[in-house]
Amino acid sequence: MWGLLEDLAQALHDAPDIAPKLRVHYIGGPNKKWGPNAYEYIRRNFPDLWMIENNSSYRGWFNGGVQSAPWGNEAFMETFAKGHGALGNFLYSHPGHAIRMGDTPTVAWLLYGYPAVPENGGWGGQYERVGDIMRVTYHGNTSLKDTVEVFGTLELILRGPEYDGCGDEPAFMLETKGQLFPGFYCGNGEYRIRFVPKEVSEWQYVLHSDIKELNGQTGAFTSVPENPATRTPQSGNLTSWWSDLLAPEFADGPHKGAKTINCFRKDFLEDFAKRLERCCDTH
């Protein structure tokens, strides 16, 4: 899964019997903040789903590892992508002419390693079993003393007037750091919104709505580092769910688990270079 989980959530909703047949490798991280409702639907209704939740390990594809020429992010594109057919030139045309490809571990995971055993690792990373990923609910607007773990789900429940709008349309928007996120009316004067922070930070927000009682409300919260104690297999109901290794020795800077991928950087880039060579304009 790249980007949002809405398609997966809809498929599971329409045909729940497919769940035991699925093996999901989800590139979450910053993507999670755009689809927290679909994520929560899956977690609550399909706790037995086989899922790798890759929130930060994927960054090992372009952070750290062997960066000496020609394996650096820019040097690789100059040497092995530029002039290598439509595919190579397309890759090279991206801003900065540098390796990004953050979704690629979902494919590389199948090329080298142990796809059926996420704990064993490979080109797509190494993961540990989790029983839950943090979520926290606050009633009313929050302050900076209120916390949620990075990549965890923050849910705000607000009170307001009865609302006649369509339940599928946002009743208000939460603005933080220049981005807008939708909140919905749930009936009986209750309004809800979920937000997933992508980094450790302090967050200030303001609400925008045609409902005067909500419009202009403000708040804040603090996102804190992930805590292993909140995600152990005994801490929740998830039975076949894996996520990034949190141990410091596997982190590359702030990116937990990234070293489980970038330790293979030269190997998978050599393999990728051979594939791009088949696209070379001189062939």
C-alpha positions in Angstrom: 0.0 0.0 0.0 1.4 3.4 -1.1 -0.3 6.6 0.1 -3.7 6.1 1.7 -5.5 2.9 3.0 -8.9 3.9 1.8 -9.0 1.2 -1.0 -7.9 -1.5 1.4 -10.5 -0.4 4.0 -13.2 -0.4 1.3 -12.3 -3.8 0.0 -12.3 -5.3 3.5 -15.6 -3.6 4.2 -17.2 -5.0 1.1 -15.6 -8.5 1.2 -14.3 -9.2 4.8 -13.6 -12.8 3.9 -10.6 -11.8 1.9 -8.7 -10.7 5.0 -7.0 -14.0 5.8 -5.7 -14.1 2.2 -3.9 -10.8 2.3 -0.3 -9.9 3.1 -0.1 -6.1 3.4 3.1 -4.0 3.4 2.0 -0.4 4.1 4.3 2.6 3.7 2.7 4.7 6.4 4.7 7.5 8.1 3.7 10.8 6.6 1.0 9.1 4.6 -0.9 8.1 7.7 -2.0 11.7 8.5 -4.1 11.8 5.3 -6.1 8.7 6.0 -6.4 8.1 9.7 -10.0 7.1 9.6 -9.4 4.2 7.1 -6.4 3.2 9.2 -8.5 3.1 12.4 -11.3 1.2 10.7 -8.9 -1.5 9.6 -7.2 -1.8 13.0 -10.4 -1.9 15.0 -12.3 -4.3 12.7 -9.5 -6.5 11.3 -7.0 -7.0 14.2 -6.0 -10.4 12.6 -4.9 -8.8 9.3 -1.3 -9.6 8.3 0.3 -6.2 8.1 3.7 -4.6 8.0 3.3 -1.0 9.0 6.5 0.7 7.7 6.5 4.2 9.2 10.2 5.1 9.0 12.3 2.1 7.9 11.6 3.0 4.3 13.8 6.0 4.6 16.8 3.7 4.6 16.3 3.5 0.8 17.8 7.0 0.5 19.2 7.9 3.9 22.5 6.6 5.2 24.3 3.4 4.0 26.9 3.5 1.3 26.7 7.0 -0.2 30.1 7.1 -1.9 30.1 7.6 -5.8 28.5 6.2 -7.7 26.0 5.1 -5.0 25.1 8.5 -3.6 21.6 9.7 -4.2 22.5 12.2 -6.9 25.5 10.2 -8.3 23.4 7.1 -8.9 20.8 9.0 -10.9 23.5 10.7 -13.0 25.4 7.5 -13.7 22.7 4.8 -14.0 19.4 6.6 -14.7 20.1 9.6 -17.0 20.1 8.4 -20.6 18.7 5.0 -19.8 15.5 5.1 -21.8 12.2 6.6 -20.8 12.2 5.0 -17.4 15.7 6.2 -16.5 15.1 9.8 -17.8 11.8 9.9 -15.9 13.6 9.0 -12.7 16.3 11.5 -13.4 13.8 14.3 -14.1 12.5 14.5 -10.6 13.6 17.6 -8.5 17.1 17.3 -7.3 17.9 14.4 -9.7 18.2 12.3 -6.5 17.0 8.9 -5.3 13.8 9.1 -3.3 11.5 6.1 -4.1 10.2 5.8 -0.6 7.6 3.2 -1.6 10.3 0.9 -3.2 10.8 -1.3 -0.1 7.4 -2.9 -0.7 8.9 -4.4 -3.9 12.4 -4.9 -2.7 11.0 -6.8 0.3 10.0 -9.5 -2.3 13.3 -9.5 -4.2 15.7 -10.4 -1.4 15.0 -11.6 2.1 12.2 -13.5 3.9 8.9 -12.1 2.8 6.9 -14.4 5.0 9.0 -13.7 8.1 9.3 -9.9 8.6 11.5 -10.4 11.7 14.3 -11.9 9.5 14.8 -8.9 7.3 16.0 -8.2 3.7 16.0 -5.4 1.2 12.6 -4.2 2.3 13.6 -3.9 6.0 13.3 -5.8 9.2 10.3 -5.5 11.6 9.1 -6.5 15.0 5.7 -7.8 16.1 3.4 -5.2 17.8 0.2 -5.6 19.6 -0.9 -2.1 19.1 0.2 1.3 17.8 -0.6 4.2 20.2 -3.8 6.0 19.9 -5.1 8.6 22.4 -8.5 10.3 22.7 -9.0 13.8 24.2 -12.4 15.3 25.0 -12.2 19.0 24.1 -9.3 21.1 22.8 -5.9 20.2 23.9 -2.7 22.0 25.1 1.0 21.4 24.7 1.0 19.2 27.8 -1.2 16.7 26.0 0.8 14.2 24.1 0.6 11.5 21.4 3.4 9.4 20.0 4.8 10.1 16.6 2.8 8.0 14.0 0.2 7.4 16.7 -3.4 8.5 16.3 -4.7 11.5 18.1 -8.5 11.7 18.3 -10.3 14.9 19.4 -13.9 14.7 20.5 -15.6 18.1 20.6 -19.1 19.2 21.6 -21.3 21.5 19.5 -24.8 22.1 18.3 -27.0 19.6 16.5 -26.0 19.6 12.8 -28.0 18.9 9.7 -25.2 18.5 7.3 -24.3 15.3 5.4 -22.3 12.9 7.6 -19.9 12.1 4.8 -18.9 15.7 4.4 -16.6 17.5 6.8 -18.3 19.7 9.4 -15.0 21.5 10.1 -11.4 21.6 9.2 -8.4 21.6 11.5 -5.5 23.7 10.3 -2.0 23.0 11.5 1.4 23.9 10.0 -0.3 25.2 6.9 -2.3 22.0 6.2 -6.0 21.3 6.5 -7.6 18.1 7.9 -11.3 17.2 7.9 -13.4 16.6 11.0 -16.9 15.1 11.0 -20.2 15.3 12.9 -21.1 12.0 14.6 -24.5 12.8 15.9 -25.9 14.0 19.3 -23.8 17.1 19.2 -20.5 15.2 18.9 -17.7 16.2 16.5 -14.6 14.1 15.9 -11.3 14.4 14.1 -8.2 12.2 13.9 -4.7 13.3 13.3 -1.4 11.4 13.0 1.8 13.4 13.6 4.7 12.5 11.3 7.5 13.9 13.5 8.4 14.8 17.1 7.2 18.4 17.4 4.9 20.9 19.0 1.6 21.5 17.1 -0.7 24.5 17.2 -4.1 24.3 15.5 -7.2 26.3 14.7 -10.6 25.1 13.6 -12.4 26.5 10.6 -16.1 25.9 10.2 -19.4 27.4 9.1 -20.7 26.3 12.5 -20.0 29.4 14.6 -19.6 27.5 17.8 -16.6 25.6 16.3 -15.1 28.2 14.1 -12.0 29.8 15.5 -11.4 27.3 18.3 -7.7 26.7 19.0 -5.5 24.2 20.7 -2.2 22.5 20.7 -0.5 19.2 21.5 3.0 17.6 21.6 4.1 14.6 19.6 6.7 12.5 21.4 9.0 9.6 20.4 7.5 6.1 20.0 7.5 4.1 23.2 8.2 0.3 23.0 6.1 -0.3 26.0 2.9 0.8 24.2 3.3 -1.6 21.3 4.5 -4.9 22.7 2.5 -7.9 21.5 0.8 -8.1 25.0 -0.4 -4.5 24.8 -3.1 -4.8 22.3 -5.3 -6.9 20.1 -3.3 -7.0 16.9 -2.2 -10.6 16.2 -0.2 -10.4 12.9 1.1 -6.9 12.8 4.7 -5.7 12.5 6.3 -2.3 12.6 9.7 -0.6 12.6 12.4 -1.7 15.0 12.7 1.0 17.7 16.0 -0.1 19.2 18.6 2.8 18.8 21.1 0.7 17.0 18.7 0.3 14.0 17.9 4.0 13.7 19.5 6.4 11.2 19.2 9.8 12.9 15.5 10.2 13.7 14.4 7.4 11.3 13.7 4.3 13.4 14.6 1.0 11.6 16.2 2.7 8.6 19.5 0.9 9.1 17.7 -2.4 8.5 17.3 -1.2 4.9 20.3 1.0 4.2 22.7 -1.8 5.3 21.8 -3.4 1.9 22.0 -0.1 0.0 24.9 -1.0 -2.3 23.5 -4.4 -3.0 20.1 -3.3 -4.1 21.4 -0.3 -6.1 23.8 -2.6 -8.0 20.8 -4.8 -8.8 18.7 -1.7 -9.8 21.6 -0.4 -12.0 21.6 -3.7 -13.9 17.9 -3.4 -14.5 18.2 0.2 -15.8 21.1 -0.9 -18.1 18.5 -2.8 -20.1 16.7 0.5 -20.8 19.9 2.2 -22.0 19.3 4.3 -25.2 22.4 2.6 -26.8 20.9 -0.9 -26.6 
